[in-house]
Amino acid sequence: MDEVIGWLLDVYADEDGLILWLLTDDDHRLRLRMNFPVTFYAAGDFGLLRQAWLFLKNENVKLERASRRDLFLGARACMAITAPNPSVLPRLFAKLSRQFPALDYYDADIPLSLRFIAQTNTHLLGRCRVSLDGERVAAIQPLDSPWALAPPPIPLRILTLSPDANPAIRAPTHLRVQSKRGDYNLSLEPSRAFLISLKSDLQRLDPDLILTDYGDTWLFPQLKIWSEECGIPLNPNRDETKDILTRRADSYFAYGQVVYRGAQAHLFGRWHIDRRNAMSWNEYGLEGAMEQARVTGLGVQEMARKSPGAGITTMQMLTALRNGVMVPVQKQQVEGTKTLTELIRADHGGLIYQPIIGVHGNVAQIDFSSMYPAIMVKHNISPETVGLSDAPDGLIPKTLRPLVDKRLALKNLLLDLDPRDCRAKILKARATALKWLLVVCFGYLGYKNARFGKIESHEAVTATSRELMLQAKEVAEDLGFTVLHMYVDCLFVQQEGFERPSDFTPLMNAVTEKTGIPIALEGIFKWVAFLASKRDARVPVPNQYFGAFLDGSLKYRGIELRRRDTATWVRKIQLATLTILAQAGMPDELTDYLPTALAHIERAKRDLKAGRVPLEDLVVRQKLSRTLDGYKSPSPAARAARQLQAIGREVAPGQSIEFLFTRDGVHAWELGGSFDVRRLDVKRYCALLDRAMGTVLDPCKALCDLERLL
């Protein structure tokens, strides 16, 4: 019997069982097969279960009586249905659920990779030892853990394909091809020669990852068209028995907004990631996507396109599988009944302390480390444990504990590294990817469709967090600090004479001892400005502030620079203005830099009026919140979308629309062609700039007024 060692790249179903792709230590890519029967469960009325049993007798399945645990209901008598092959399960489940919709179904839609991980304890991207009987896997043994802080790097072959233009604006003429073997351009015309060259590159390079720009929405659909027109077969899969798996574009509602997800093209045996269609690529890139794949159990190309919420869901499923808990196909728990008084008392959310408006010097920001996940772990808050004393560890704490520990350990490693160290960028990407999983885990406790969600557990977390924040405030004030602001999980504190990080160590130690949740120093601001409402200068805005740390670096929240619908030109000027102000050492020095900032703004306006600002920097990006027919008074984005619709472009809710403001309305950026710069609405752009500049300069001007009064 042969034995190989390597990294597990991919797992998917086939008519003959399970297919595994292994990247071996001697740089081979092996396609392996594995017998892998899968089981799902049906529960409910005994008479219906009996009918379902008879209904399935002629199917190629194994039927058994079983007793399995429901997280909320405890042990349930079930019918276990085992299919010999995972590829037949979707059809079998669809057929059964249509015939018997009144039954409760469990474990029927679990991603195949999670079943594999739960059964073998081998994780995706992990190293493993595989015993082979020919091409079949006889046994598989994990050699590392998804929670390892320094997993051995995978020697991936990466091929990057990017067109020379956005296909939505103008037709590309060349495709840039990048790999370790070279960097060159392929002409798209004639298409026959292009296909032959690209096919040759795929065979020669045999990449593990095809990284593209517009691959989902343009390149792969176009390759199929050209292939059929030229009669040249081109299958970008490494597994040539498979076709490209395509998924249609869709729009969905999440977290109070409509989200658009573009069409997708997934490959078998190798990965495809479209950087323009990946959920958080700009946040953490490939290293972050791989880190999320390790800990969630979803494949890399799947995880790169999904929200962190999908990752948390799969982690909960994996914990359930490993602990003998069935995963319901549909959420079964509903919110308990409450009186109006009980609802008001319970549904308060996180604690927000109104900030003291103005500019403040020598202010420390201290943050609880992953506060909500830490609360769930420390206080054992889970849907099935709420209201119970001395309950065993719940499903949610079991899921989150290794995730919290790993992120904290990565952050500690980063603290000890020189920022110039080549490892720092990778560690930061991995820590950020884990942070986003932790950020959404709290929301999924109260999410209406979460398999293991329950609003009472969501409320228990926020209630605990409010108490901890008040305890932290009391500790700070007892030690002589002034609390300027508190926002959900962080505090801004100040005390005269306290300027160095070591000055705040006793405070952090005291808060950690009091609350039991670790707290860390985010940084010390030379100065920080808490902003007032633009409608009423007496009313503070809790989530809008900006400031400069001791090292001169900036932090800003809630201002135009952070908004996605702010034109790049406005962003650049606001950032440049903040950079000028960051040179001030103390609040009273800010007024010294106002003339320089104002001169910079005036130069920017002159450049705009003289036509020296690139049109790309003036593009505004806004989302469609509904279908075009749903607008009574069309927004600028809706008007631009109608222009695109008029030339045959499809638009959908949640889709970002790019446009320029013109004197006669708007001009959709994707219309392409030439644009007369004289059509620009210069006054509109100057007004947008003035509003953004007012955000950062008004607090400084207020200091000037204060000086006059004094």
C-alpha angles and dihedrals in degrees: 000000000000124000129203134181126206150104122306107234106171144003126192142147126269134178088258098050129272125353119211126187116206127191101208130211089250091057098257125136110220127195106209133183128217134184106240120170114190131208134205131176140229124198136176140076111019092225092054091046089053091052090048089051091055090044091057099042093098094047121095093253139112115239124200141162112246142173112221135172123254110199093231105023100042122218115009130189106239144174109239113212115194120192117198091222130037092220092069096049098085092052093044094049093046091051094048097044092050091053096043108026093159093068123092113240128204136187091007100121103033112138110257093234090061092053089050093049093047092050100042102024086226114131131209114269088015126127116250143169114235126197111207136204098193105304092338124098110237096176138353128201126191116233099188143018132248086233095061111125095214110031114184109265115256112236094229124180107222126194116190120201121185131163121230092240141027102268090215090063104035137352112269118236100192139031117217112222118199131179138134087275096058152313120246145138126254117204113231091213127106090032093207093059090043093054092048091051094046092047089051091050092051092051094044098045099032092197124206090207130032105200113194146173110226090355094137097045103031121004103052095040088048092048089056092051094048091045092056093044094049097037091234112133112223119180111177091192119104086214098065092191088072133072123220110280106231128191124194124241115261143176125223139172119245135157093357098309140083112251124201119208116193126223115285137215116199125187134210122231091010134042131250120197123179105207090204092055100039115113102232105002093135090054101053112349126203096332091055093047090051091048091053090048091053096054101033101043094230118126118261097248089047095047093046090062099039130080120254086250090068088052093052090049092055091047089055090048091051091050089050093051092049092049098046095253119141118234111226118224089220129029110261104183122088131192114278118246116267135180117241090256092051091048093051091048094048103040103064102119123203123343116262119185115200108246124233104255117238142045118312131187132222095013122165121210113207120186133195107238108248088332102187096043089045090053091051091051098042097043096035094237112176133140092258096044101050110120094011123113121216091007117167117254109299126229094255096051090047089053096046103040097080090041093054092045093049095049091048090049092050091050090051090051089052091052090058095047128088107243088234092059110114090230094058096077093050094046091049092051091050093047090049092051090053091046091060091052089052093045093060098039091082094051091051091061087070100029109125095227099039110128092221100026128127124172093220090064089049090053092047091058094051092045090053092046092053091053092048092050091052090049090051090050091051092049091050094049092046087057092052100260126139112227106218098177143355123195120181097291107004138068132204110210135178137187128172112259094018107118109133129072091243090060089068098045095093089052093052092046091050093049092048091049092048098045103028090226119110115247126195137196109251090188146289117266119218081206135348130191123214109200134226126223114273088225097051121017090203093063119079122218108222098204099046120084142120136192149152124254123221091266091054096253117137134233123190135170132185097004128118092269089067097046119100093212093060115108114246090239091058091045092052094050093046092049091047090051092051090048089055091049091047088071088073112101097201136016093258089057093059092084089061090065098045095092091054091048094048091049090052091052092050091051089052091053092049090051090052094050091047092052094245095127114094112244089231089065091055097053113119119208121205133164127239107239095194144000115298091249089058095065115097091178107023117228119224088262091052092050091051090047090055089055089054092045089054091062093047102266116143117232129186139186112279093027117130113238120200122208147151124236110241134183089253096044125281138334118214108234093216092061085085122189125099121324125204106228089207087074092065116116095232093176091055092052092046089052090051090050093047091052092051092045091049088059093061102028102044093072089051092048088050087059089056090052090048091052091053091050091051 
